[in-house]
């Protein structure tokens, strides 16, 4: 089979989650509903935080950025899948595929850093409450967001642009509903050793550092809470971390679940189905987790929704 240089590749084929045409209408309705819930839920949190002055605090500033990131991740992958199902096509252009790889990496890594920043915020609030306003000042919050965005963008550009150096064979079918970096690299006929080394190195470094920060923060939080004499104080401290900890468990749990499933199964299609768990589900569930477990968010969202008719 003759390898083709990247300049000769005009498009890839996204095979989606199933070959069964009878399931396509169901998948279209399912993912359309999930996308609308994701966008509306996260947008509601952003608007509620912006509207309610009581929520103009570092924790909710970081939360609104997390909600924006969730919208971006879903918008990068789901609409193209919906268009393909509706138009009954499987094509995605070479440039479009590279762009999708880059955006998924940028926003996925950004979510990783934001969860670490939110863990640091909870650590300061519980372990250093008297210095909270001094440490978590607006300047630091903005700096954390900008630094996270810069690192995530560099990682996304580096890993996606490395694909430009690959040559591809005639088989350009991606057994996935979006252009996942690992699946695209598998299609290459040229040597991918450097790509794989770079992927594992970069993801291990810039994925491991935020995760280590989260683990450190919660280790210190648990240690500090256990030293509190009053049971009521312990319960209140843990309750302030409940929403964030639930989101962290959902995000990393689904990511590790997909990784394990890719190891134990040889089916790329099954891995694609499993990837829905980390590329779609956490982004949809985050607004529910925060609105159900966080009293302030619940009240603010309720007030904002009640004011919507007066805006129209």
Order of alpha helices (4+ residues) and beta strands (2+ residues): beta-alpha-alpha-beta-alpha-alpha-alpha-beta-alpha-alpha-alpha-alpha-alpha-alpha
